[in-house]
């Protein structure tokens, strides 16, 4: 990466490499783009180089960069009351809670606000254990739930391994037909066998010990794993049968990302069969990360369990007014501008067909999966053996994309294609063309 001729850009990169300790990263030899601004689906650096943000940063800028209604709401709130303790009533917090409850639908009565997705999961698990009097939490191996104590232990991927200090966590395999753990030959088999596997895990652990099953309706960091028809209703049935609470983690998949307000309402081939959670976590897209926020949507029975019993949890910045104003403005703008419906259309008519067309042209693209503005391309060295593409190949591909002005999200052997919900058809066409060019360039080496 070349040095920035702009002094602010050079200073930003120097401070980033010498003063900032970075997450999930070695601290030496890092080179980062110093972003200076953004608008909609585009960001730019201090030298004016522009990039299509097809990562939505960390799959959270759903409403796009610098949406004027959200920026204005934060400004107005800052001028009125910049901060307030959670023990006081605050109009912005109440309005945010009411809007989220209206979206969540019947069966929910309260919202517990947090600073982000990890502590939303943390507190949902705490609520489940206290409400049931049970300890064990079941979660999928292909999952990511955050980097706090119980959230990282509930996570299934490699990041939990050096961080497993919390008790009572058991993992299971969820459905993923492209890399099936159940020798399935069809989505129906994958769903049935994954559910039978989960049922056996519950039986082996002892149903009376299991407090909750926590699931991402569409696991995101693990590869945008759209579940086969019947799987989520089947998990709900298993949980209900054994008195186990179901926590749906909508941190990444909610607020338009999957073309619905919440991904568990998407049509996975089972006619949008209703799946109701006992607890639902959210963050990211609720206000596109303009001010850190998250929370737990709490069902009536669990909220009532704490009517005369202290809930032993809280955060100084729970329901921070700047974050709450951003949530209110985001939800109102998404409704008024039809942004969730737009995301669904983009997925159906533009991103999905375009990504599948790329796979037909490039054998290195082994699988395409997703919905809305939530997609992944899985790259392989051998299409028949499905051998994951090497780290070297993915590194070269990432460099080619950046050089062409495409900001990618690369995870292992995958490119996660997750633009903002406001991405236009023209921007999708340009992004697809840049993907095509970059893959071609690396293939030809």
Steps between C-alpha positions, in 0.01 A plus 500: 500500500646837399558779746230766514608843370226655714641589845182399683498164327867444577446600864196271533696202370802576715289520817307189403821299467677638809230582757194283436470139620288314246246221543544152349838599359874487543618846595803521273516563128143622461403725211156655508306739279441825687139583423406866501134498401209315351156534348250226428690195373826685435793596723819691420844551645686824572640508147157476341521136391146363502391148590172315469437382856374149430586402859274763660805540728426201727162414346337775703459814288160386375356845436817613325764751596398846624125466460387859564198412715712294739782755516251779568328299775832445678581871474161603641528256788855615580378858517213400732651239733826329406489230765276368775528215751285193431309537827329816367215495252598643164274568204749389235551167678127442536433584137777264385361219718146553370612490137700181551211333682264596217736334252552193719127433514273331755648313792769754590457769764837656589836597353823487700753728332871425484809649337518246219434145387738313731353639820151451358579128470663503843188637664262280302687195629488642853124552473447149366697337780331703771150452357535122459727415791706294256861542395589347162488706181505326160640676195629409156862437409456724196409815689628825640326669793750757628814548706379519860514206743191294422462638148843379391448164670172467308686581178592192303787615280872511585472823696344323797794261548740738681209662687298216653474617858120491537323186617212297367537529123444210258521517121325318219517493121243703311396446138743590219431287194808608304719358779251265661594328823210261450576350156181660372420514131215753509385798708222285644744236620734765639219657702366170633841363594616825660186506711547137603859579595386794715234283662767242593720774649209618714430144611867433576541820702173443687209722395439618856849655510471707180405864549512618140586433140655804336499523121568755230205453260755547220851449641701791366868490589496124438405544137143634455351155553138527390315219683302238307123496519364372828817540703413806709143377570652165596736662751210696643300178545790323673553793735131526589468125554773503763429835667816651346509868410586599142729800457516631145814703437398760240802723564634467146196371313240751623373837383486440127817300449308187394230696319273488807495694823617179664654207315295232676198633308661433162355236270745209515270284292252429780262782415633740763382270774491706818781437747470685828796554727495526877785750483636681196825693482575790266767765436684595177225595254268644767676832445776396259766546765479879492511484882569162668176327605345159542243326710281209596132484407335324792188285480211553741567193721867584546430866568237393756754272670679816611194699606575441868855376465807710433669439167871490592636671194549846357729738313587864553409582141188283471265695277743785439293788357721559197476133406126498565441806283694325225283186534178703481617693195632185329178303543286797394715562190506132405122489521442827315746419221411131460861402567426148625287425196772649280757264653277203423461611138874558460563144616236339283551698180861612503747357753378141497479459120825691452700295748365174360599614150854563629512146638411360159794689348757426772541139621694634800164622639372179652183623667278807502252549782301780654195722491431873514837677525652210692706271270816294497716357225694190608820461300661161441820369341321189374126529422447123523689444826384841630847567636498850652699761309836572658578797721744619232227495234259690727767753587572568133129527430453751780784713367355493147160610630644788702705614203177521299312698765301212651508475880456126570426295808717188471455223755712186456427377145193718454409844375200626691305729270309723739442851365271746679127447460487823297740374230370583153468262203772701322735459798427127509581473129827685554588286801433181308718620215785576741462157659515342156815694410675420826425127494610483137827677579590255780389194300732595216816518713 
